[in-house]
Amino acid sequence: MEKGLINRALEKLNVSDFKDLAEVKQYLKMKYRIDIDDLVLQKRLEKILNEEKAVA
């Protein structure tokens, strides 16, 4: 299944480029006009990181 826009942005900016969640939030708001809550971003990031640990 293809990853969603928010998850792709989190992986690209936070995991790969080491940007903080505020920068990811601003990127989504400016590029895609998506206004997302900080808690939602944090939960999705935790899920991504846990999946990477499970695979490794």
C-alpha positions as CSV (number, residue, x, y, z in Angstrom):
1,M,0.0,0.0,0.0
2,E,1.3,3.5,-0.8
3,K,2.2,5.7,2.1
4,G,0.2,8.8,2.7
5,L,1.4,12.3,2.1
6,I,1.9,13.1,5.8
7,N,3.9,9.9,6.4
8,R,6.1,10.5,3.3
9,A,6.8,14.1,4.5
10,L,7.7,12.9,8.0
11,E,10.0,10.2,6.7
12,K,11.7,12.6,4.2
13,L,12.1,15.6,6.5
14,N,12.3,14.2,10.0
15,V,14.0,10.8,9.6
16,S,16.2,11.6,6.6
17,D,17.0,15.3,6.9
18,F,16.7,15.5,10.7
19,K,14.2,18.4,10.7
20,D,12.0,18.9,13.8
21,L,8.3,18.5,13.8
22,A,7.6,22.2,13.6
23,E,9.4,22.3,10.2
24,V,7.5,19.3,9.0
25,K,4.3,21.0,10.0
26,Q,5.2,24.2,8.2
27,Y,6.2,22.3,5.1
28,L,2.8,20.5,5.0
29,K,1.0,23.8,5.5
30,M,2.9,25.8,2.9
31,K,3.1,23.1,0.2
32,Y,-0.1,21.2,0.5
33,R,-2.3,23.5,2.7
34,I,-2.6,20.8,5.3
35,D,-3.0,22.1,8.9
36,I,-2.1,19.2,11.2
37,D,-1.9,19.0,15.0
38,D,1.5,18.5,16.7
39,L,0.2,15.5,18.6
40,V,-0.9,13.8,15.4
41,L,2.6,14.3,13.8
42,Q,4.3,13.0,17.0
43,K,2.1,9.9,17.0
44,R,2.8,9.2,13.3
45,L,6.5,9.7,13.8
46,E,6.6,7.3,16.7
47,K,4.7,4.7,14.6
48,I,7.2,5.1,11.8
49,L,10.2,4.8,14.1
50,N,8.7,1.7,15.8
51,E,8.1,0.0,12.4
52,E,11.8,0.7,11.5
53,K,13.0,-0.9,14.7
54,A,10.7,-3.9,14.2
55,V,12.1,-4.5,10.7
56,A,15.8,-4.1,11.8
